[in-house]
Amino acid sequence: MKVLRDKKELQLTVTVGELKDEEVVASAPEKGELGMTVQKLTPQIAESLGLEKADGVVVSAVDPGSVADEAGIRRGDRHR
């Protein structure tokens, strides 16, 4: 997965596989919340972040100690 952090592209390694019923490798709060807020990347937001394109979403907040925080997601990361 590629994310944009501090105007630099960062490659994160993601492994996709079959999850066995008994095996829990990560969990989120029961409501499915990951502890982050995202918003659509508008031309205005893209410009303020120094980005050429307004595609994807940008992380606008990350709750301390949340699943997103533990995964290394930070405010300002762009996800496409």
OpenMM code with the backbone's topology and positions (N, CA, C; nanometers):
from openmm import Vec3, app, unit

residues = "MET LYS VAL LEU ARG ASP LYS LYS GLU LEU GLN LEU THR VAL THR VAL GLY GLU LEU LYS ASP GLU GLU VAL VAL ALA SER ALA PRO GLU LYS GLY GLU LEU GLY MET THR VAL GLN LYS LEU THR PRO GLN ILE ALA GLU SER LEU GLY LEU GLU LYS ALA ASP GLY VAL VAL VAL SER ALA VAL ASP PRO GLY SER VAL ALA ASP GLU ALA GLY ILE ARG ARG GLY ASP ARG HIS ARG".split()
positions = [
    Vec3(0.0847, -0.1147, 0.0000),
    Vec3(0.0000, 0.0000, 0.0000),
    Vec3(0.0901, 0.1220, 0.0000),
    Vec3(0.0542, 0.2215, -0.0781),
    Vec3(0.1297, 0.3459, -0.0791),
    Vec3(0.0516, 0.4530, -0.0040),
    Vec3(0.1203, 0.5271, 0.0808),
    Vec3(0.0630, 0.6428, 0.1475),
    Vec3(0.1561, 0.7601, 0.1225),
    Vec3(0.1005, 0.8778, 0.1308),
    Vec3(0.1808, 0.9978, 0.1140),
    Vec3(0.1939, 1.0634, 0.2500),
    Vec3(0.3166, 1.0781, 0.2988),
    Vec3(0.3424, 1.1384, 0.4292),
    Vec3(0.4522, 1.2415, 0.4121),
    Vec3(0.4258, 1.3621, 0.4575),
    Vec3(0.5230, 1.4713, 0.4457),
    Vec3(0.5704, 1.4893, 0.3018),
    Vec3(0.4770, 1.4834, 0.2085),
    Vec3(0.5024, 1.5038, 0.0655),
    Vec3(0.5917, 1.3959, 0.0043),
    Vec3(0.6085, 1.2838, 0.0751),
    Vec3(0.6892, 1.1739, 0.0235),
    Vec3(0.6039, 1.0480, 0.0208),
    Vec3(0.6183, 0.9707, -0.0870),
    Vec3(0.5469, 0.8455, -0.0969),
    Vec3(0.6142, 0.7420, -0.0085),
    Vec3(0.5342, 0.6712, 0.0697),
    Vec3(0.5843, 0.5692, 0.1603),
    Vec3(0.5172, 0.4379, 0.1246),
    Vec3(0.5955, 0.3348, 0.1030),
    Vec3(0.5439, 0.2031, 0.0684),
    Vec3(0.5306, 0.1210, 0.1962),
    Vec3(0.4082, 0.0773, 0.2288),
    Vec3(0.3853, -0.0092, 0.3429),
    Vec3(0.3608, -0.1505, 0.2921),
    Vec3(0.4138, -0.2481, 0.3592),
    Vec3(0.3943, -0.3865, 0.3199),
    Vec3(0.2643, -0.4386, 0.3791),
    Vec3(0.1818, -0.4951, 0.2939),
    Vec3(0.0544, -0.5520, 0.3359),
    Vec3(0.0515, -0.6964, 0.2885),
    Vec3(0.0162, -0.7863, 0.3769),
    Vec3(0.0052, -0.9266, 0.3403),
    Vec3(-0.1415, -0.9653, 0.3391),
    Vec3(-0.1858, -1.0180, 0.2281),
    Vec3(-0.3236, -1.0623, 0.2147),
    Vec3(-0.3240, -1.2141, 0.2219),
    Vec3(-0.4115, -1.2673, 0.3021),
    Vec3(-0.4191, -1.4122, 0.3158),
    Vec3(-0.5528, -1.4516, 0.3726),
    Vec3(-0.5729, -1.5784, 0.3851),
    Vec3(-0.6976, -1.6296, 0.4397),
    Vec3(-0.6867, -1.6323, 0.5909),
    Vec3(-0.7871, -1.5790, 0.6588),
    Vec3(-0.7898, -1.5754, 0.8035),
    Vec3(-0.8714, -1.6933, 0.8533),
    Vec3(-0.8106, -1.7755, 0.9352),
    Vec3(-0.8807, -1.8893, 0.9927),
    Vec3(-0.9779, -1.8390, 1.0984),
    Vec3(-1.0874, -1.9089, 1.1169),
    Vec3(-1.1912, -1.8668, 1.2113),
    Vec3(-1.1383, -1.8429, 1.3522),
    Vec3(-1.0485, -1.9287, 1.3996),
    Vec3(-0.9982, -1.9179, 1.5360),
    Vec3(-0.8870, -1.8148, 1.5503),
    Vec3(-0.8219, -1.7823, 1.4417),
    Vec3(-0.7036, -1.6981, 1.4462),
    Vec3(-0.7408, -1.5502, 1.4455),
    Vec3(-0.6953, -1.4775, 1.5461),
    Vec3(-0.7171, -1.3334, 1.5517),
    Vec3(-0.5803, -1.2679, 1.5443),
    Vec3(-0.5562, -1.1932, 1.4364),
    Vec3(-0.4264, -1.1284, 1.4210),
    Vec3(-0.4322, -0.9803, 1.4541),
    Vec3(-0.5498, -0.9234, 1.4487),
    Vec3(-0.5702, -0.7834, 1.4864),
    Vec3(-0.7178, -0.7663, 1.5146),
    Vec3(-0.7481, -0.6704, 1.5962),
    Vec3(-0.8890, -0.6458, 1.6238),
    Vec3(-0.9129, -0.4970, 1.6392),
    Vec3(-1.0371, -0.4610, 1.6191),
    Vec3(-1.0802, -0.3228, 1.6345),
    Vec3(-1.1965, -0.3218, 1.7322),
    Vec3(-1.2289, -0.2068, 1.7859),
    Vec3(-1.3442, -0.2002, 1.8744),
    Vec3(-1.4675, -0.2602, 1.8066),
    Vec3(-1.5581, -0.3069, 1.8870),
    Vec3(-1.6740, -0.3805, 1.8380),
    Vec3(-1.7503, -0.3096, 1.7273),
    Vec3(-1.7584, -0.1790, 1.7305),
    Vec3(-1.8333, -0.1038, 1.6310),
    Vec3(-1.7569, -0.0905, 1.4990),
    Vec3(-1.6393, -0.1471, 1.4910),
    Vec3(-1.5622, -0.1406, 1.3680),
    Vec3(-1.4821, -0.0126, 1.3535),
    Vec3(-1.4736, 0.0638, 1.4594),
    Vec3(-1.3997, 0.1893, 1.4530),
    Vec3(-1.2501, 0.1622, 1.4609),
    Vec3(-1.1762, 0.2305, 1.3772),
    Vec3(-1.0309, 0.2133, 1.3755),
    Vec3(-0.9589, 0.3248, 1.4499),
    Vec3(-1.0332, 0.4272, 1.4897),
    Vec3(-0.9715, 0.5352, 1.5646),
    Vec3(-0.9097, 0.6420, 1.4778),
    Vec3(-0.9658, 0.6606, 1.3586),
    Vec3(-0.9162, 0.7672, 1.2723),
    Vec3(-1.0325, 0.8289, 1.1975),
    Vec3(-1.0126, 0.9527, 1.1568),
    Vec3(-1.1107, 1.0239, 1.0772),
    Vec3(-1.0456, 1.0593, 0.9449),
    Vec3(-1.1163, 1.0337, 0.8358),
    Vec3(-1.0658, 1.0693, 0.7035),
    Vec3(-1.1653, 1.1602, 0.6346),
    Vec3(-1.1154, 1.2343, 0.5389),
    Vec3(-1.2035, 1.3171, 0.4577),
    Vec3(-1.1565, 1.3134, 0.3141),
    Vec3(-1.2508, 1.3364, 0.2242),
    Vec3(-1.2194, 1.3364, 0.0824),
    Vec3(-1.1145, 1.4436, 0.0548),
    Vec3(-1.0181, 1.4092, -0.0262),
    Vec3(-0.9118, 1.5028, -0.0607),
    Vec3(-0.9630, 1.5964, -0.1692),
    Vec3(-0.9926, 1.7180, -0.1314),
    Vec3(-1.0425, 1.8192, -0.2244),
    Vec3(-0.9251, 1.8945, -0.2860),
    Vec3(-0.9486, 1.9657, -0.3949),
    Vec3(-0.8405, 2.0465, -0.4535),
    Vec3(-0.7805, 2.1459, -0.3523),
    Vec3(-0.8634, 2.2031, -0.2670),
    Vec3(-0.8150, 2.2996, -0.1681),
    Vec3(-0.7238, 2.2327, -0.0650),
    Vec3(-0.7655, 2.1145, -0.0169),
    Vec3(-0.6834, 2.0427, 0.0807),
    Vec3(-0.5538, 1.9961, 0.0162),
    Vec3(-0.5635, 1.9443, -0.1059),
    Vec3(-0.4437, 1.8994, -0.1784),
    Vec3(-0.3438, 2.0137, -0.1928),
    Vec3(-0.3935, 2.1303, -0.2275),
    Vec3(-0.3053, 2.2468, -0.2430),
    Vec3(-0.2394, 2.2828, -0.1098),
    Vec3(-0.3161, 2.2790, -0.0006),
    Vec3(-0.2601, 2.3143, 0.1298),
    Vec3(-0.1547, 2.2139, 0.1760),
    Vec3(-0.1639, 2.0888, 0.1261),
    Vec3(-0.0659, 1.9862, 0.1607),
    Vec3(0.0485, 1.9794, 0.0599),
    Vec3(0.0429, 2.0638, -0.0444),
    Vec3(0.1472, 2.0662, -0.1454),
    Vec3(0.1390, 1.9505, -0.2425),
    Vec3(0.0181, 1.8982, -0.2638),
    Vec3(-0.0015, 1.7849, -0.3540),
    Vec3(-0.0493, 1.8327, -0.4900),
    Vec3(-0.0094, 1.7603, -0.5931),
    Vec3(-0.0508, 1.7962, -0.7289),
    Vec3(-0.1907, 1.7480, -0.7619),
    Vec3(-0.2286, 1.6320, -0.7080),
    Vec3(-0.3584, 1.5732, -0.7397),
    Vec3(-0.4468, 1.5650, -0.6159),
    Vec3(-0.5772, 1.5777, -0.6387),
    Vec3(-0.6753, 1.5666, -0.5302),
    Vec3(-0.7500, 1.4353, -0.5462),
    Vec3(-0.6789, 1.3237, -0.5246),
    Vec3(-0.7461, 1.1943, -0.5328),
    Vec3(-0.7252, 1.1172, -0.4031),
    Vec3(-0.8260, 1.0412, -0.3640),
    Vec3(-0.8189, 0.9631, -0.2420),
    Vec3(-0.8743, 1.0378, -0.1226),
    Vec3(-0.8288, 0.9964, -0.0058),
    Vec3(-0.8711, 1.0595, 0.1193),
    Vec3(-0.7468, 1.0970, 0.1990),
    Vec3(-0.7658, 1.1880, 0.2921),
    Vec3(-0.6567, 1.2293, 0.3793),
    Vec3(-0.7010, 1.2055, 0.5234),
    Vec3(-0.6085, 1.1571, 0.6065),
    Vec3(-0.6382, 1.1336, 0.7471),
    Vec3(-0.6374, 1.2682, 0.8177),
    Vec3(-0.7509, 1.3016, 0.8806),
    Vec3(-0.7597, 1.4309, 0.9479),
    Vec3(-0.7425, 1.4194, 1.0991),
    Vec3(-0.7559, 1.2986, 1.1541),
    Vec3(-0.7355, 1.2794, 1.2978),
    Vec3(-0.7093, 1.1319, 1.3260),
    Vec3(-0.6242, 1.1061, 1.4264),
    Vec3(-0.5963, 0.9697, 1.4724),
    Vec3(-0.6043, 0.9707, 1.6246),
    Vec3(-0.6874, 0.8820, 1.6795),
    Vec3(-0.7018, 0.8724, 1.8246),
    Vec3(-0.5793, 0.8043, 1.8854),
    Vec3(-0.5193, 0.8654, 1.9876),
    Vec3(-0.4038, 0.8045, 2.0532),
    Vec3(-0.4395, 0.6659, 2.1079),
    Vec3(-0.3522, 0.5686, 2.0843),
    Vec3(-0.3734, 0.4336, 2.1342),
    Vec3(-0.4715, 0.3497, 2.0539),
    Vec3(-0.5245, 0.4061, 1.9464),
    Vec3(-0.6220, 0.3347, 1.8639),
    Vec3(-0.5529, 0.2354, 1.7709),
    Vec3(-0.6330, 0.1539, 1.7034),
    Vec3(-0.5802, 0.0595, 1.6060),
    Vec3(-0.5025, 0.1341, 1.4978),
    Vec3(-0.5564, 0.2461, 1.4498),
    Vec3(-0.4884, 0.3253, 1.3465),
    Vec3(-0.3550, 0.3790, 1.3981),
    Vec3(-0.3534, 0.4272, 1.5217),
    Vec3(-0.2300, 0.4786, 1.5818),
    Vec3(-0.1259, 0.3686, 1.5932),
    Vec3(-0.1663, 0.2524, 1.6400),
    Vec3(-0.0736, 0.1402, 1.6543),
    Vec3(-0.0221, 0.0915, 1.5186),
    Vec3(-0.1006, 0.1120, 1.4130),
    Vec3(-0.0587, 0.0710, 1.2783),
    Vec3(0.0337, 0.1733, 1.2135),
    Vec3(0.0549, 0.2873, 1.2801),
    Vec3(0.1460, 0.3877, 1.2270),
    Vec3(0.0810, 0.4907, 1.1366),
    Vec3(-0.0514, 0.4925, 1.1320),
    Vec3(-0.1217, 0.5920, 1.0501),
    Vec3(-0.1156, 0.7255, 1.1224),
    Vec3(-0.0855, 0.8310, 1.0483),
    Vec3(-0.0692, 0.9639, 1.1067),
    Vec3(-0.1581, 1.0660, 1.0363),
    Vec3(-0.1895, 1.1729, 1.1084),
    Vec3(-0.2667, 1.2840, 1.0525),
    Vec3(-0.1916, 1.3372, 0.9311),
    Vec3(-0.2626, 1.3593, 0.8212),
    Vec3(-0.2011, 1.4105, 0.6995),
    Vec3(-0.1644, 1.3020, 0.6000),
    Vec3(-0.1689, 1.1742, 0.6408),
    Vec3(-0.1426, 1.0660, 0.5449),
    Vec3(-0.2513, 1.0649, 0.4388),
    Vec3(-0.2098, 1.0436, 0.3149),
    Vec3(-0.3061, 1.0336, 0.2044),
    Vec3(-0.3168, 0.8871, 0.1656),
    Vec3(-0.4386, 0.8424, 0.1471),
    Vec3(-0.4640, 0.7048, 0.1043),
    Vec3(-0.5429, 0.7072, -0.0251),
    Vec3(-0.4969, 0.6272, -0.1213),
    Vec3(-0.5671, 0.6192, -0.2492),
    Vec3(-0.6260, 0.4826, -0.2665),
] * unit.nanometer
topology = app.Topology()
chain = topology.addChain("A")
for resn in residues:
    res = topology.addResidue(resn, chain)
    for name in ("N", "CA", "C"):
        topology.addAtom(name, app.Element.getBySymbol(name[0]), res)
